C-alpha cells in the first residue's frame, strides 16, 4: 500500500494511491492533483448531418481552449486552467477544483467536411460541430466474379 503525502494549509494529509506499483507512464505536466481536469469528459454524438462534440469546461474562457484538426482527420481539443494564486496568509481547508492542462484527440471518419468545422462556447460548454458529406443514395456497383474450376 502506498500513501501520497499532500500539504494543505501547512498540514500534511495522506491519500491512498492504489496504482503506485503499476507501470503506468508518468507525465510531469499532468500531476495527480490535476487528474480530474486532465480527464475532461467529452460527449460525441452523430446526427444525420454532423458529428457533434460537447465538453464541459466550467470557468474557462474561449481564449483558454484550442480546437484543431490535423490533416489525417484528427480532432484535437486542448486547454489549460491556471492554478489560483496563493497568498502566504491563506489557509486551505479543501481543494477540490482541478487545474492544469488537458488534451483529447478523436479520429474522425472519412465522411466529414474538415473545412467546415465550427466551434462555440456558451456557459462553460464547448460545442464542436463537424459536418458530414452528403451520402448519395445510389445503387452500389455490383461486379460479377467468374468462378473458375
C-alpha positions in Angstrom: 0.0 0.0 0.0 1.3 3.4 -0.9 0.4 6.7 0.7 0.9 10.0 -1.1 1.6 13.0 1.3 -0.3 16.1 0.4 0.1 19.5 2.1 -2.9 21.8 2.7 -2.7 24.9 4.8 0.7 23.9 6.3 -0.8 20.5 7.4 0.1 17.2 5.9 -2.6 14.7 4.9 -2.3 11.2 3.4 -4.1 9.8 0.4 -4.1 6.2 -0.5 -2.6 5.5 -4.0 -3.8 2.1 -5.3 -1.9 2.5 -8.6 1.5 3.3 -7.3 3.1 0.0 -8.1 1.5 -0.3 -11.6 3.8 0.5 -14.6 1.8 3.5 -15.9 3.7 6.2 -17.8 4.1 9.4 -15.9 3.7 12.9 -17.5 5.1 15.6 -15.3 2.9 18.3 -16.8 -0.2 16.3 -15.6 0.1 15.8 -11.9 -2.3 13.7 -9.8 -3.8 16.8 -8.3 -4.9 17.8 -11.8 -6.2 14.4 -13.0 -9.9 15.4 -13.0 -9.2 18.2 -15.4 -6.8 16.2 -17.5 -9.5 13.6 -18.0 -12.0 16.1 -19.3 -15.1 14.2 -20.4 -16.3 14.8 -23.9 -19.6 13.6 -25.5 -19.6 12.6 -29.2 -22.8 12.1 -31.0 -23.5 11.6 -34.7 -26.6 13.1 -36.3 -27.6 12.6 -39.9 -25.9 16.0 -40.7 -22.8 16.1 -38.4 -20.6 14.8 -35.7 -21.2 16.9 -32.5 -18.7 17.0 -29.6 -19.6 18.6 -26.3 -17.2 19.3 -23.4 -18.0 20.8 -20.0 -15.2 23.3 -19.3 -16.6 25.4 -16.4 -14.6 28.6 -15.6 -12.7 28.6 -18.9 -12.8 31.4 -21.5 -12.8 30.5 -25.2 -9.3 32.1 -25.4 -8.0 29.3 -23.0 -9.3 26.5 -25.2 -7.8 25.3 -28.6 -9.7 23.3 -31.2 -7.6 21.9 -34.1 -8.0 19.5 -36.9 -5.0 17.7 -38.4 -4.7 16.6 -42.0 -5.3 12.9 -41.1 -8.8 13.7 -39.7 -7.8 14.0 -36.1 -9.8 16.5 -34.0 -7.8 17.8 -31.0 -9.4 19.7 -28.1 -7.0 21.2 -25.6 -6.6 23.9 -23.0 -5.4 24.9 -19.6 -6.8 26.1 -16.3 -4.3 28.0 -14.3 -3.7 27.4 -10.6 -5.2 30.1 -8.4 -2.6 32.4 -6.9 -1.9 31.6 -3.2 -1.4 34.1 -0.5 1.0 33.2 2.3 -1.7 34.1 4.8 -4.3 31.8 3.2 -5.1 28.5 4.9 -6.8 26.0 2.6 -9.5 23.7 4.2 -10.3 21.8 1.0 -9.0 21.8 -2.6 -11.4 20.0 -5.0 -11.4 22.1 -8.1 -8.8 20.9 -10.6 -6.3 22.8 -12.7 -3.7 22.1 -15.3 -3.6 21.1 -18.9 -5.9 18.8 -20.8 -5.9 17.4 -24.3 -8.3 15.0 -26.0 -7.9 13.6 -29.6 -10.5 11.9 -31.8 -10.0 10.3 -35.2 -12.9 11.4 -37.4 -14.5 9.2 -40.0 -13.8 9.7 -43.7 -17.2 11.3 -44.4 -16.5 14.6 -42.7 -16.1 18.1 -44.2 -12.9 19.2 -42.4 -13.0 22.7 -43.9 -16.5 23.4 -42.4 -15.8 22.6 -38.7 -17.4 25.1 -36.3 -16.8 25.6 -32.6 -18.7 27.7 -30.0 -18.5 28.1 -26.2 -21.5 29.1 -24.1 -21.9 28.9 -20.3 -18.8 26.8 -20.0 -19.8 24.2 -22.6 -17.7 23.8 -25.7 -19.6 22.5 -28.8 -17.6 21.4 -31.9 -19.7 20.6 -34.9 -18.1 18.6 -37.8 -20.5 18.5 -40.8 -20.8 15.2 -42.8 -20.7 14.9 -46.5 -24.0 14.0 -48.1 -24.4 10.4 -48.8 -25.8 9.9 -52.3 -28.4 7.2 -52.5 -27.0 5.5 -55.5 -27.2 1.8 -56.1 -24.0 0.0 -55.1 -21.9 -1.2 -58.1 -22.2 -4.9 -58.4 -19.5 -6.8 -60.1 -19.9 -10.4 -61.1 -17.0 -12.6 -60.3 -16.3 -15.5 -62.6 -15.8 -18.9 -60.8 -13.0 -21.0 -62.1 -12.6 -24.7 -62.0 
